[in-house]
Amino acid sequence: MALALKRIHTDFSPYEGQWVAIDRRTGEVVIADEDPHVVLRKAKGRNHVVVHGRVPYADEPFRDHFGFA
């Protein structure tokens, strides 16, 4: 029996500069706020919700974990 997984593509562009939490099943943004503590507090205890992180601005430089752009 083959198990097929459907990729989830979420458009984060409306949430630039905000911290977001998404529903793992649908990829839909369910919580967004400027303050990460608000997002963490609202996401706590909710099933299938994961805090994705902060959405960078389009012109914001990307830094990997070594500090390179």
PyMOL Python script that loads the backbone (N, CA, C, O; Angstrom):
from pymol import cmd

cmd.read_pdbstr("""\
ATOM      1  N   MET A   1       0.849  -1.168   0.000  1.00  0.00           N
ATOM      2  CA  MET A   1       0.000   0.000   0.000  1.00  0.00           C
ATOM      3  C   MET A   1       0.901   1.241   0.000  1.00  0.00           C
ATOM      4  O   MET A   1       1.740   1.399   0.887  1.00  0.00           O
ATOM      5  N   ALA A   2       0.732   2.090  -0.963  1.00  0.00           N
ATOM      6  CA  ALA A   2       1.523   3.308  -1.073  1.00  0.00           C
ATOM      7  C   ALA A   2       0.814   4.449  -0.348  1.00  0.00           C
ATOM      8  O   ALA A   2      -0.406   4.597  -0.415  1.00  0.00           O
ATOM      9  N   LEU A   3       1.602   5.229   0.328  1.00  0.00           N
ATOM     10  CA  LEU A   3       1.073   6.379   1.046  1.00  0.00           C
ATOM     11  C   LEU A   3       1.518   7.641   0.318  1.00  0.00           C
ATOM     12  O   LEU A   3       2.715   7.890   0.174  1.00  0.00           O
ATOM     13  N   ALA A   4       0.573   8.420  -0.131  1.00  0.00           N
ATOM     14  CA  ALA A   4       0.893   9.653  -0.861  1.00  0.00           C
ATOM     15  C   ALA A   4       0.646  10.850   0.047  1.00  0.00           C
ATOM     16  O   ALA A   4      -0.410  10.962   0.671  1.00  0.00           O
ATOM     17  N   LEU A   5       1.616  11.731   0.114  1.00  0.00           N
ATOM     18  CA  LEU A   5       1.475  12.953   0.895  1.00  0.00           C
ATOM     19  C   LEU A   5       1.368  14.143  -0.039  1.00  0.00           C
ATOM     20  O   LEU A   5       2.136  14.276  -0.992  1.00  0.00           O
ATOM     21  N   LYS A   6       0.419  14.993   0.243  1.00  0.00           N
ATOM     22  CA  LYS A   6       0.230  16.189  -0.563  1.00  0.00           C
ATOM     23  C   LYS A   6       1.034  17.332   0.041  1.00  0.00           C
ATOM     24  O   LYS A   6       0.931  17.606   1.237  1.00  0.00           O
ATOM     25  N   ARG A   7       1.836  18.000  -0.790  1.00  0.00           N
ATOM     26  CA  ARG A   7       2.604  19.143  -0.312  1.00  0.00           C
ATOM     27  C   ARG A   7       1.682  20.305   0.012  1.00  0.00           C
ATOM     28  O   ARG A   7       0.672  20.534  -0.652  1.00  0.00           O
ATOM     29  N   ILE A   8       2.057  21.016   1.035  1.00  0.00           N
ATOM     30  CA  ILE A   8       1.298  22.192   1.439  1.00  0.00           C
ATOM     31  C   ILE A   8       2.105  23.426   1.058  1.00  0.00           C
ATOM     32  O   ILE A   8       3.267  23.556   1.442  1.00  0.00           O
ATOM     33  N   HIS A   9       1.496  24.316   0.315  1.00  0.00           N
ATOM     34  CA  HIS A   9       2.140  25.563  -0.083  1.00  0.00           C
ATOM     35  C   HIS A   9       1.347  26.713   0.543  1.00  0.00           C
ATOM     36  O   HIS A   9       0.176  26.924   0.231  1.00  0.00           O
ATOM     37  N   THR A  10       2.007  27.439   1.419  1.00  0.00           N
ATOM     38  CA  THR A  10       1.364  28.543   2.118  1.00  0.00           C
ATOM     39  C   THR A  10       1.953  29.862   1.639  1.00  0.00           C
ATOM     40  O   THR A  10       3.172  30.020   1.569  1.00  0.00           O
ATOM     41  N   ASP A  11       1.083  30.801   1.312  1.00  0.00           N
ATOM     42  CA  ASP A  11       1.521  32.138   0.916  1.00  0.00           C
ATOM     43  C   ASP A  11       1.655  32.991   2.176  1.00  0.00           C
ATOM     44  O   ASP A  11       0.658  33.366   2.794  1.00  0.00           O
ATOM     45  N   PHE A  12       2.892  33.291   2.544  1.00  0.00           N
ATOM     46  CA  PHE A  12       3.147  34.075   3.746  1.00  0.00           C
ATOM     47  C   PHE A  12       3.295  35.564   3.463  1.00  0.00           C
ATOM     48  O   PHE A  12       3.517  36.338   4.394  1.00  0.00           O
ATOM     49  N   SER A  13       3.180  35.990   2.203  1.00  0.00           N
ATOM     50  CA  SER A  13       3.426  37.396   1.862  1.00  0.00           C
ATOM     51  C   SER A  13       2.516  38.394   2.598  1.00  0.00           C
ATOM     52  O   SER A  13       2.979  39.494   2.900  1.00  0.00           O
ATOM     53  N   PRO A  14       1.261  38.075   2.899  1.00  0.00           N
ATOM     54  CA  PRO A  14       0.462  39.058   3.653  1.00  0.00           C
ATOM     55  C   PRO A  14       0.906  39.227   5.104  1.00  0.00           C
ATOM     56  O   PRO A  14       0.444  40.139   5.790  1.00  0.00           O
ATOM     57  N   TYR A  15       1.794  38.357   5.574  1.00  0.00           N
ATOM     58  CA  TYR A  15       2.192  38.353   6.976  1.00  0.00           C
ATOM     59  C   TYR A  15       3.640  38.789   7.190  1.00  0.00           C
ATOM     60  O   TYR A  15       4.243  38.441   8.205  1.00  0.00           O
ATOM     61  N   GLU A  16       4.204  39.544   6.252  1.00  0.00           N
ATOM     62  CA  GLU A  16       5.596  39.975   6.360  1.00  0.00           C
ATOM     63  C   GLU A  16       5.828  40.751   7.658  1.00  0.00           C
ATOM     64  O   GLU A  16       5.062  41.650   8.005  1.00  0.00           O
ATOM     65  N   GLY A  17       6.901  40.386   8.367  1.00  0.00           N
ATOM     66  CA  GLY A  17       7.247  41.047   9.611  1.00  0.00           C
ATOM     67  C   GLY A  17       6.504  40.528  10.820  1.00  0.00           C
ATOM     68  O   GLY A  17       6.737  41.008  11.930  1.00  0.00           O
ATOM     69  N   GLN A  18       5.617  39.563  10.645  1.00  0.00           N
ATOM     70  CA  GLN A  18       4.839  39.026  11.757  1.00  0.00           C
ATOM     71  C   GLN A  18       5.267  37.603  12.070  1.00  0.00           C
ATOM     72  O   GLN A  18       5.835  36.911  11.225  1.00  0.00           O
ATOM     73  N   TRP A  19       4.990  37.182  13.280  1.00  0.00           N
ATOM     74  CA  TRP A  19       5.176  35.796  13.683  1.00  0.00           C
ATOM     75  C   TRP A  19       3.889  35.060  13.361  1.00  0.00           C
ATOM     76  O   TRP A  19       2.803  35.593  13.588  1.00  0.00           O
ATOM     77  N   VAL A  20       3.987  33.842  12.835  1.00  0.00           N
ATOM     78  CA  VAL A  20       2.800  33.110  12.417  1.00  0.00           C
ATOM     79  C   VAL A  20       2.794  31.689  12.966  1.00  0.00           C
ATOM     80  O   VAL A  20       3.838  31.095  13.232  1.00  0.00           O
ATOM     81  N   ALA A  21       1.596  31.173  13.123  1.00  0.00           N
ATOM     82  CA  ALA A  21       1.373  29.767  13.450  1.00  0.00           C
ATOM     83  C   ALA A  21       0.454  29.216  12.375  1.00  0.00           C
ATOM     84  O   ALA A  21      -0.491  29.881  11.950  1.00  0.00           O
ATOM     85  N   ILE A  22       0.739  27.988  11.936  1.00  0.00           N
ATOM     86  CA  ILE A  22      -0.056  27.393  10.864  1.00  0.00           C
ATOM     87  C   ILE A  22      -0.692  26.091  11.322  1.00  0.00           C
ATOM     88  O   ILE A  22      -0.230  25.448  12.265  1.00  0.00           O
ATOM     89  N   ASP A  23      -1.756  25.723  10.635  1.00  0.00           N
ATOM     90  CA  ASP A  23      -2.384  24.421  10.826  1.00  0.00           C
ATOM     91  C   ASP A  23      -1.592  23.413   9.998  1.00  0.00           C
ATOM     92  O   ASP A  23      -1.473  23.578   8.784  1.00  0.00           O
ATOM     93  N   ARG A  24      -1.056  22.384  10.625  1.00  0.00           N
ATOM     94  CA  ARG A  24      -0.217  21.407   9.927  1.00  0.00           C
ATOM     95  C   ARG A  24      -0.968  20.627   8.862  1.00  0.00           C
ATOM     96  O   ARG A  24      -0.357  20.159   7.901  1.00  0.00           O
ATOM     97  N   ARG A  25      -2.259  20.480   9.007  1.00  0.00           N
ATOM     98  CA  ARG A  25      -3.031  19.691   8.040  1.00  0.00           C
ATOM     99  C   ARG A  25      -3.334  20.460   6.768  1.00  0.00           C
ATOM    100  O   ARG A  25      -3.332  19.888   5.678  1.00  0.00           O
ATOM    101  N   THR A  26      -3.595  21.762   6.901  1.00  0.00           N
ATOM    102  CA  THR A  26      -4.031  22.545   5.744  1.00  0.00           C
ATOM    103  C   THR A  26      -2.996  23.552   5.261  1.00  0.00           C
ATOM    104  O   THR A  26      -3.038  23.978   4.107  1.00  0.00           O
ATOM    105  N   GLY A  27      -2.064  23.936   6.136  1.00  0.00           N
ATOM    106  CA  GLY A  27      -1.089  24.956   5.786  1.00  0.00           C
ATOM    107  C   GLY A  27      -1.620  26.362   5.950  1.00  0.00           C
ATOM    108  O   GLY A  27      -0.920  27.327   5.644  1.00  0.00           O
ATOM    109  N   GLU A  28      -2.829  26.493   6.420  1.00  0.00           N
ATOM    110  CA  GLU A  28      -3.459  27.807   6.602  1.00  0.00           C
ATOM    111  C   GLU A  28      -2.867  28.513   7.816  1.00  0.00           C
ATOM    112  O   GLU A  28      -2.652  27.895   8.858  1.00  0.00           O
ATOM    113  N   VAL A  29      -2.603  29.811   7.676  1.00  0.00           N
ATOM    114  CA  VAL A  29      -2.140  30.606   8.803  1.00  0.00           C
ATOM    115  C   VAL A  29      -3.332  30.831   9.721  1.00  0.00           C
ATOM    116  O   VAL A  29      -4.347  31.392   9.308  1.00  0.00           O
ATOM    117  N   VAL A  30      -3.204  30.389  10.972  1.00  0.00           N
ATOM    118  CA  VAL A  30      -4.314  30.512  11.916  1.00  0.00           C
ATOM    119  C   VAL A  30      -4.082  31.590  12.968  1.00  0.00           C
ATOM    120  O   VAL A  30      -5.033  32.092  13.568  1.00  0.00           O
ATOM    121  N   ILE A  31      -2.804  31.951  13.195  1.00  0.00           N
ATOM    122  CA  ILE A  31      -2.472  33.003  14.158  1.00  0.00           C
ATOM    123  C   ILE A  31      -1.341  33.838  13.564  1.00  0.00           C
ATOM    124  O   ILE A  31      -0.374  33.290  13.034  1.00  0.00           O
ATOM    125  N   ALA A  32      -1.459  35.146  13.652  1.00  0.00           N
ATOM    126  CA  ALA A  32      -0.393  36.043  13.204  1.00  0.00           C
ATOM    127  C   ALA A  32      -0.379  37.263  14.110  1.00  0.00           C
ATOM    128  O   ALA A  32      -1.423  37.838  14.416  1.00  0.00           O
ATOM    129  N   ASP A  33       0.833  37.654  14.539  1.00  0.00           N
ATOM    130  CA  ASP A  33       0.957  38.817  15.401  1.00  0.00           C
ATOM    131  C   ASP A  33       2.393  39.326  15.355  1.00  0.00           C
ATOM    132  O   ASP A  33       3.308  38.583  15.000  1.00  0.00           O
ATOM    133  N   GLU A  34       2.590  40.598  15.716  1.00  0.00           N
ATOM    134  CA  GLU A  34       3.921  41.193  15.764  1.00  0.00           C
ATOM    135  C   GLU A  34       4.739  40.644  16.936  1.00  0.00           C
ATOM    136  O   GLU A  34       5.968  40.619  16.882  1.00  0.00           O
ATOM    137  N   ASP A  35       4.059  40.210  17.980  1.00  0.00           N
ATOM    138  CA  ASP A  35       4.712  39.740  19.198  1.00  0.00           C
ATOM    139  C   ASP A  35       4.752  38.208  19.222  1.00  0.00           C
ATOM    140  O   ASP A  35       3.699  37.571  19.177  1.00  0.00           O
ATOM    141  N   PRO A  36       5.948  37.601  19.293  1.00  0.00           N
ATOM    142  CA  PRO A  36       6.015  36.138  19.296  1.00  0.00           C
ATOM    143  C   PRO A  36       5.366  35.520  20.529  1.00  0.00           C
ATOM    144  O   PRO A  36       4.878  34.392  20.461  1.00  0.00           O
ATOM    145  N   HIS A  37       5.348  36.231  21.654  1.00  0.00           N
ATOM    146  CA  HIS A  37       4.739  35.697  22.866  1.00  0.00           C
ATOM    147  C   HIS A  37       3.227  35.541  22.713  1.00  0.00           C
ATOM    148  O   HIS A  37       2.638  34.604  23.252  1.00  0.00           O
ATOM    149  N   VAL A  38       2.612  36.447  21.987  1.00  0.00           N
ATOM    150  CA  VAL A  38       1.171  36.359  21.727  1.00  0.00           C
ATOM    151  C   VAL A  38       0.873  35.117  20.885  1.00  0.00           C
ATOM    152  O   VAL A  38      -0.072  34.381  21.168  1.00  0.00           O
ATOM    153  N   VAL A  39       1.678  34.892  19.858  1.00  0.00           N
ATOM    154  CA  VAL A  39       1.478  33.726  18.986  1.00  0.00           C
ATOM    155  C   VAL A  39       1.677  32.436  19.775  1.00  0.00           C
ATOM    156  O   VAL A  39       0.875  31.510  19.658  1.00  0.00           O
ATOM    157  N   LEU A  40       2.731  32.368  20.572  1.00  0.00           N
ATOM    158  CA  LEU A  40       2.981  31.166  21.376  1.00  0.00           C
ATOM    159  C   LEU A  40       1.859  30.913  22.372  1.00  0.00           C
ATOM    160  O   LEU A  40       1.436  29.772  22.555  1.00  0.00           O
ATOM    161  N   ARG A  41       1.376  31.967  23.014  1.00  0.00           N
ATOM    162  CA  ARG A  41       0.300  31.819  23.997  1.00  0.00           C
ATOM    163  C   ARG A  41      -0.985  31.328  23.339  1.00  0.00           C
ATOM    164  O   ARG A  41      -1.659  30.448  23.875  1.00  0.00           O
ATOM    165  N   LYS A  42      -1.330  31.892  22.180  1.00  0.00           N
ATOM    166  CA  LYS A  42      -2.560  31.492  21.495  1.00  0.00           C
ATOM    167  C   LYS A  42      -2.458  30.087  20.902  1.00  0.00           C
ATOM    168  O   LYS A  42      -3.464  29.386  20.797  1.00  0.00           O
ATOM    169  N   ALA A  43      -1.250  29.672  20.514  1.00  0.00           N
ATOM    170  CA  ALA A  43      -1.073  28.353  19.893  1.00  0.00           C
ATOM    171  C   ALA A  43      -1.002  27.228  20.918  1.00  0.00           C
ATOM    172  O   ALA A  43      -1.247  26.067  20.589  1.00  0.00           O
ATOM    173  N   LYS A  44      -0.673  27.567  22.138  1.00  0.00           N
ATOM    174  CA  LYS A  44      -0.507  26.545  23.178  1.00  0.00           C
ATOM    175  C   LYS A  44      -1.808  25.771  23.394  1.00  0.00           C
ATOM    176  O   LYS A  44      -2.867  26.355  23.627  1.00  0.00           O
ATOM    177  N   GLY A  45      -1.702  24.459  23.313  1.00  0.00           N
ATOM    178  CA  GLY A  45      -2.850  23.602  23.561  1.00  0.00           C
ATOM    179  C   GLY A  45      -3.752  23.363  22.369  1.00  0.00           C
ATOM    180  O   GLY A  45      -4.698  22.582  22.465  1.00  0.00           O
ATOM    181  N   ARG A  46      -3.485  24.017  21.242  1.00  0.00           N
ATOM    182  CA  ARG A  46      -4.325  23.810  20.055  1.00  0.00           C
ATOM    183  C   ARG A  46      -3.791  22.639  19.247  1.00  0.00           C
ATOM    184  O   ARG A  46      -2.591  22.555  18.989  1.00  0.00           O
ATOM    185  N   ASN A  47      -4.661  21.753  18.854  1.00  0.00           N
ATOM    186  CA  ASN A  47      -4.271  20.588  18.066  1.00  0.00           C
ATOM    187  C   ASN A  47      -3.908  20.991  16.643  1.00  0.00           C
ATOM    188  O   ASN A  47      -4.567  21.842  16.046  1.00  0.00           O
ATOM    189  N   HIS A  48      -2.870  20.385  16.108  1.00  0.00           N
ATOM    190  CA  HIS A  48      -2.437  20.545  14.717  1.00  0.00           C
ATOM    191  C   HIS A  48      -1.929  21.948  14.398  1.00  0.00           C
ATOM    192  O   HIS A  48      -1.844  22.319  13.227  1.00  0.00           O
ATOM    193  N   VAL A  49      -1.592  22.731  15.416  1.00  0.00           N
ATOM    194  CA  VAL A  49      -1.079  24.080  15.184  1.00  0.00           C
ATOM    195  C   VAL A  49       0.392  24.110  15.578  1.00  0.00           C
ATOM    196  O   VAL A  49       0.764  23.661  16.662  1.00  0.00           O
ATOM    197  N   VAL A  50       1.218  24.640  14.692  1.00  0.00           N
ATOM    198  CA  VAL A  50       2.644  24.743  14.949  1.00  0.00           C
ATOM    199  C   VAL A  50       3.088  26.182  14.658  1.00  0.00           C
ATOM    200  O   VAL A  50       2.673  26.784  13.666  1.00  0.00           O
ATOM    201  N   VAL A  51       3.940  26.723  15.544  1.00  0.00           N
ATOM    202  CA  VAL A  51       4.469  28.066  15.336  1.00  0.00           C
ATOM    203  C   VAL A  51       5.563  27.962  14.283  1.00  0.00           C
ATOM    204  O   VAL A  51       6.576  27.292  14.484  1.00  0.00           O
ATOM    205  N   HIS A  52       5.344  28.625  13.174  1.00  0.00           N
ATOM    206  CA  HIS A  52       6.263  28.552  12.036  1.00  0.00           C
ATOM    207  C   HIS A  52       7.458  29.473  12.221  1.00  0.00           C
ATOM    208  O   HIS A  52       8.571  29.125  11.824  1.00  0.00           O
ATOM    209  N   GLY A  53       7.250  30.627  12.809  1.00  0.00           N
ATOM    210  CA  GLY A  53       8.323  31.587  13.018  1.00  0.00           C
ATOM    211  C   GLY A  53       7.956  32.941  12.447  1.00  0.00           C
ATOM    212  O   GLY A  53       6.794  33.214  12.149  1.00  0.00           O
ATOM    213  N   ARG A  54       8.970  33.788  12.300  1.00  0.00           N
ATOM    214  CA  ARG A  54       8.748  35.138  11.786  1.00  0.00           C
ATOM    215  C   ARG A  54       8.897  35.136  10.271  1.00  0.00           C
ATOM    216  O   ARG A  54       9.831  34.547   9.726  1.00  0.00           O
ATOM    217  N   VAL A  55       7.971  35.798   9.605  1.00  0.00           N
ATOM    218  CA  VAL A  55       8.014  35.922   8.142  1.00  0.00           C
ATOM    219  C   VAL A  55       8.843  37.164   7.809  1.00  0.00           C
ATOM    220  O   VAL A  55       8.475  38.271   8.202  1.00  0.00           O
ATOM    221  N   PRO A  56       9.956  36.994   7.090  1.00  0.00           N
ATOM    222  CA  PRO A  56      10.797  38.155   6.775  1.00  0.00           C
ATOM    223  C   PRO A  56      10.168  39.030   5.691  1.00  0.00           C
ATOM    224  O   PRO A  56       9.321  38.580   4.919  1.00  0.00           O
ATOM    225  N   TYR A  57      10.597  40.273   5.655  1.00  0.00           N
ATOM    226  CA  TYR A  57      10.190  41.169   4.578  1.00  0.00           C
ATOM    227  C   TYR A  57      10.894  40.733   3.292  1.00  0.00           C
ATOM    228  O   TYR A  57      11.938  40.083   3.350  1.00  0.00           O
ATOM    229  N   ALA A  58      10.336  41.082   2.142  1.00  0.00           N
ATOM    230  CA  ALA A  58      10.901  40.667   0.857  1.00  0.00           C
ATOM    231  C   ALA A  58      12.310  41.214   0.652  1.00  0.00           C
ATOM    232  O   ALA A  58      13.146  40.546   0.043  1.00  0.00           O
ATOM    233  N   ASP A  59      12.585  42.412   1.146  1.00  0.00           N
ATOM    234  CA  ASP A  59      13.906  43.007   0.950  1.00  0.00           C
ATOM    235  C   ASP A  59      14.855  42.747   2.125  1.00  0.00           C
ATOM    236  O   ASP A  59      15.969  43.270   2.144  1.00  0.00           O
ATOM    237  N   GLU A  60      14.432  41.959   3.084  1.00  0.00           N
ATOM    238  CA  GLU A  60      15.253  41.647   4.245  1.00  0.00           C
ATOM    239  C   GLU A  60      16.298  40.584   3.881  1.00  0.00           C
ATOM    240  O   GLU A  60      15.949  39.568   3.281  1.00  0.00           O
ATOM    241  N   PRO A  61      17.565  40.798   4.231  1.00  0.00           N
ATOM    242  CA  PRO A  61      18.580  39.798   3.883  1.00  0.00           C
ATOM    243  C   PRO A  61      18.365  38.497   4.649  1.00  0.00           C
ATOM    244  O   PRO A  61      17.971  38.506   5.815  1.00  0.00           O
ATOM    245  N   PHE A  62      18.627  37.398   3.985  1.00  0.00           N
ATOM    246  CA  PHE A  62      18.474  36.089   4.599  1.00  0.00           C
ATOM    247  C   PHE A  62      19.784  35.677   5.256  1.00  0.00           C
ATOM    248  O   PHE A  62      20.836  35.731   4.618  1.00  0.00           O
ATOM    249  N   ARG A  63      19.741  35.277   6.486  1.00  0.00           N
ATOM    250  CA  ARG A  63      20.936  34.807   7.201  1.00  0.00           C
ATOM    251  C   ARG A  63      20.736  33.341   7.558  1.00  0.00           C
ATOM    252  O   ARG A  63      19.727  32.967   8.156  1.00  0.00           O
ATOM    253  N   ASP A  64      21.705  32.521   7.186  1.00  0.00           N
ATOM    254  CA  ASP A  64      21.628  31.132   7.621  1.00  0.00           C
ATOM    255  C   ASP A  64      22.220  31.029   9.028  1.00  0.00           C
ATOM    256  O   ASP A  64      22.617  32.046   9.598  1.00  0.00           O
ATOM    257  N   HIS A  65      22.286  29.845   9.588  1.00  0.00           N
ATOM    258  CA  HIS A  65      22.732  29.703  10.963  1.00  0.00           C
ATOM    259  C   HIS A  65      24.232  29.952  11.140  1.00  0.00           C
ATOM    260  O   HIS A  65      24.711  29.976  12.274  1.00  0.00           O
ATOM    261  N   PHE A  66      24.987  30.137  10.053  1.00  0.00           N
ATOM    262  CA  PHE A  66      26.388  30.483  10.145  1.00  0.00           C
ATOM    263  C   PHE A  66      26.614  31.993  10.027  1.00  0.00           C
ATOM    264  O   PHE A  66      27.745  32.459  10.166  1.00  0.00           O
ATOM    265  N   GLY A  67      25.550  32.762   9.773  1.00  0.00           N
ATOM    266  CA  GLY A  67      25.659  34.203   9.665  1.00  0.00           C
ATOM    267  C   GLY A  67      25.947  34.712   8.270  1.00  0.00           C
ATOM    268  O   GLY A  67      26.188  35.906   8.089  1.00  0.00           O
ATOM    269  N   PHE A  68      25.928  33.831   7.273  1.00  0.00           N
ATOM    270  CA  PHE A  68      26.178  34.253   5.896  1.00  0.00           C
ATOM    271  C   PHE A  68      24.891  34.670   5.208  1.00  0.00           C
ATOM    272  O   PHE A  68      23.818  34.137   5.493  1.00  0.00           O
ATOM    273  N   ALA A  69      25.008  35.610   4.318  1.00  0.00           N
ATOM    274  CA  ALA A  69      23.831  36.064   3.573  1.00  0.00           C
ATOM    275  C   ALA A  69      23.664  35.240   2.320  1.00  0.00           C
ATOM    276  O   ALA A  69      22.728  35.466   1.553  1.00  0.00           O
TER     277      ALA A  69
END
""", "prot")
cmd.dss("prot")
cmd.show_as("cartoon", "prot")
cmd.util.cbc("prot")
cmd.orient("prot")
